[in-house]
């Protein structure tokens, strides 16, 4: 078992990496999968992380792996199909492939190092450290999910009517809170805007019982403002047990909606506040996959030849790293603004890295009467040789 020690508050372990082609091993120091203390400002200069909010960057940091490696350690090998975006924070790497004698050096602090190292899947290169290095391993799926939610357009403040009167809400804050919920992190991207429209704000007072143990489930709730207490009454016991305190951004009530079982706890407001609620029917419907028209690349190319247009909904920094020839670059955040200027006489095929952002984009375009489909599996599902810069 490798040794462990603490380095500047980050738990690290001494490990051994082996090159499967040569069988040689190399000792390294590698961070364990724990929340890591990486400089927020340093990450805000990396792409496409730079487009995320500070809250989202913090979420990414907490679920990423920081590693300190000696020279001679392989990060990945040609042909591997992993789901990591690897950023070089310090040091230098060497990229090579079996089919070429050309060796490429990759240095921290360079323009290239603002982007993940050799992102193609399967890997087209092997990467080995040539100096001691620090790297950050980020889960691609999590990064893409955060990018999708971060690009959804929502007004900062909006005046809405509720049963108790007029209140001001901030849907941008709702998005930041919902992405922290595992339930909504798995929400089909095309349904995110519909979720914002269907959430109903209600004003509550201290002492209000929002859900009661044993009752059937009717709503899902999120706290927009205020504090609530979760209590449970054990079998045949009159004394309730305090389970947890809920604060702004916390959610409750989904278990009974998903399982169709009675409420397993009581939630009572400890202060005045505002809750966002979603009716059971809407909750179940939004968790289902929407009607997205997916296209395989070969069929999409035939449609492009007949006059359709590609729309790359990634950020400009991602687009510049490689895109499909002839594609328009309209990031998700700009879609509402630019959709009205698009020609409704032609079809559009949206794409991103995975299909997540582009499925949400197709939903937006359809709202403006445009014909939109989505490239199945995104760019990760096609050969990098098809891209241009």
QUISUL-V16129 format. One record per residue. RES is the residue in three letters. PHI is phi in whole degrees, 0 to 359 (* if undefined). BURIAL is I if it has 9 or more other C-alpha atoms within 8 Angstrom, else O. Layout:
# QUISUL-V16129
res,phi,burial
RES,PHI,BURIAL
RES,PHI,BURIAL
This chain:
# QUISUL-V16129
res,phi,burial
UNK,*,O
UNK,299,O
UNK,284,O
UNK,236,O
UNK,204,O
UNK,252,O
UNK,229,O
UNK,54,O
UNK,82,O
UNK,253,I
UNK,286,I
UNK,233,I
UNK,222,I
UNK,275,I
UNK,227,I
UNK,233,O
UNK,252,I
UNK,240,I
UNK,274,I
UNK,294,O
UNK,279,O
UNK,250,O
UNK,82,O
UNK,285,O
UNK,246,O
UNK,216,I
UNK,290,I
UNK,219,I
UNK,245,I
UNK,229,I
UNK,288,I
UNK,281,I
UNK,281,O
UNK,230,I
UNK,307,I
UNK,247,I
UNK,261,O
UNK,251,O
UNK,299,O
UNK,302,I
UNK,293,O
UNK,296,O
UNK,289,I
UNK,291,I
UNK,264,I
UNK,264,I
UNK,251,I
UNK,270,I
UNK,302,I
UNK,302,I
UNK,278,I
UNK,280,I
UNK,287,O
UNK,298,O
UNK,298,O
UNK,290,I
UNK,298,I
UNK,297,I
UNK,300,O
UNK,295,I
UNK,300,I
UNK,295,I
UNK,245,I
UNK,249,I
UNK,240,I
UNK,265,I
UNK,228,I
UNK,248,I
UNK,238,I
UNK,283,I
UNK,294,I
UNK,90,I
UNK,259,I
UNK,277,I
UNK,279,O
UNK,198,I
UNK,239,I
UNK,307,I
UNK,95,I
UNK,289,I
UNK,237,O
UNK,261,O
UNK,240,O
UNK,241,O
UNK,257,I
UNK,250,I
UNK,253,I
UNK,269,I
UNK,270,I
UNK,205,I
UNK,97,I
UNK,224,I
UNK,240,I
UNK,238,I
UNK,253,I
UNK,214,I
UNK,224,I
UNK,293,O
UNK,270,O
UNK,213,O
UNK,271,O
UNK,284,O
UNK,246,O
UNK,249,O
UNK,265,O
UNK,232,I
UNK,249,I
UNK,296,I
UNK,85,O
UNK,276,O
UNK,298,O
UNK,300,O
UNK,286,I
UNK,287,I
UNK,245,I
UNK,300,I
UNK,284,I
UNK,38,O
UNK,282,O
UNK,301,O
UNK,232,I
UNK,297,I
UNK,299,I
UNK,268,I
UNK,226,I
UNK,259,I
UNK,238,I
UNK,228,I
UNK,286,I
UNK,252,I
UNK,221,I
UNK,304,I
UNK,225,I
UNK,240,I
UNK,228,I
UNK,235,I
UNK,262,I
UNK,243,I
UNK,289,I
UNK,300,I
UNK,296,O
UNK,296,I
UNK,301,I
UNK,294,I
UNK,296,I
UNK,297,I
UNK,297,I
UNK,298,I
UNK,295,I
UNK,291,I
UNK,266,I
UNK,292,I
UNK,277,O
UNK,216,O
UNK,296,O
UNK,297,O
UNK,224,I
UNK,210,I
UNK,267,O
UNK,229,O
UNK,266,O
UNK,228,I
UNK,302,O
UNK,265,O
UNK,139,O
UNK,259,O
UNK,224,O
UNK,259,O
UNK,237,O
UNK,238,I
UNK,289,I
UNK,297,I
UNK,292,O
UNK,301,I
UNK,300,I
UNK,299,I
UNK,285,I
UNK,291,I
UNK,294,I
UNK,281,O
UNK,272,I
UNK,305,O
UNK,300,O
UNK,275,I
UNK,296,I
UNK,265,O
UNK,296,I
UNK,306,I
UNK,306,I
UNK,294,I
UNK,260,I
UNK,296,I
UNK,295,O
UNK,297,O
UNK,299,I
UNK,300,O
UNK,288,O
UNK,265,O
UNK,296,I
UNK,250,O
UNK,281,I
UNK,226,I
UNK,270,I
UNK,231,I
UNK,238,I
UNK,304,I
UNK,96,O
UNK,294,O
UNK,270,I
UNK,276,O
UNK,227,I
UNK,237,I
UNK,306,I
UNK,96,O
UNK,283,O
UNK,290,I
UNK,281,I
UNK,233,O
UNK,222,I
UNK,260,I
UNK,230,I
UNK,225,I
UNK,275,I
UNK,271,I
UNK,203,I
UNK,112,I
UNK,228,I
UNK,228,I
UNK,240,I
UNK,262,I
UNK,231,I
UNK,224,I
UNK,254,I
UNK,300,I
UNK,307,O
UNK,56,O
UNK,237,O
UNK,283,O
UNK,274,O
UNK,278,I
UNK,255,O
UNK,285,O
UNK,260,O
UNK,197,O
UNK,259,O
UNK,250,I
UNK,232,I
UNK,308,I
UNK,93,I
UNK,284,I
UNK,240,I
UNK,202,O
UNK,100,I
UNK,286,I
UNK,301,I
UNK,292,I
UNK,289,I
UNK,284,O
UNK,270,O
UNK,65,O
UNK,270,I
UNK,296,I
UNK,303,I
UNK,260,O
UNK,200,I
UNK,249,I
UNK,239,I
UNK,237,I
UNK,288,I
UNK,263,I
UNK,210,I
UNK,295,I
UNK,183,I
UNK,230,I
UNK,248,I
UNK,251,I
UNK,233,I
UNK,226,I
UNK,298,I
UNK,306,I
UNK,299,O
UNK,294,I
UNK,301,I
UNK,295,I
UNK,296,O
UNK,289,I
UNK,282,I
UNK,278,O
UNK,292,O
UNK,284,O
UNK,277,O
UNK,260,I
UNK,272,O
UNK,270,O
UNK,231,I
UNK,290,O
UNK,301,I
UNK,299,O
UNK,290,O
UNK,298,I
UNK,298,O
UNK,297,O
UNK,291,I
UNK,299,I
UNK,296,O
UNK,267,O
UNK,116,O
UNK,290,I
UNK,235,I
UNK,283,I
UNK,237,I
UNK,270,I
UNK,264,I
UNK,280,I
UNK,288,I
UNK,306,O
UNK,296,O
UNK,285,I
UNK,302,I
UNK,292,O
UNK,282,O
UNK,152,I
UNK,213,I
UNK,285,I
UNK,303,O
UNK,80,O
UNK,282,I
UNK,275,O
UNK,255,I
UNK,233,I
UNK,303,I
UNK,312,I
UNK,294,O
UNK,258,I
UNK,298,I
UNK,301,I
UNK,290,O
UNK,262,I
UNK,299,I
UNK,292,O
UNK,265,O
UNK,281,O
UNK,285,O
UNK,278,O
UNK,269,O
UNK,235,I
UNK,265,I
UNK,236,I
UNK,244,I
UNK,273,I
UNK,212,I
UNK,214,I
UNK,283,I
UNK,237,I
UNK,106,I
UNK,290,I
UNK,295,I
UNK,291,I
UNK,292,I
UNK,293,I
UNK,295,I
UNK,297,I
UNK,297,I
UNK,296,I
UNK,298,I
UNK,295,I
UNK,296,O
UNK,259,O
UNK,77,O
UNK,265,I
UNK,274,I
UNK,222,I
UNK,231,I
UNK,226,I
UNK,290,I
UNK,298,I
UNK,69,I
UNK,63,I
UNK,294,I
UNK,293,I
UNK,265,O
UNK,234,O
UNK,288,O
UNK,300,O
UNK,294,O
UNK,279,O
UNK,267,I
UNK,231,O
UNK,243,O
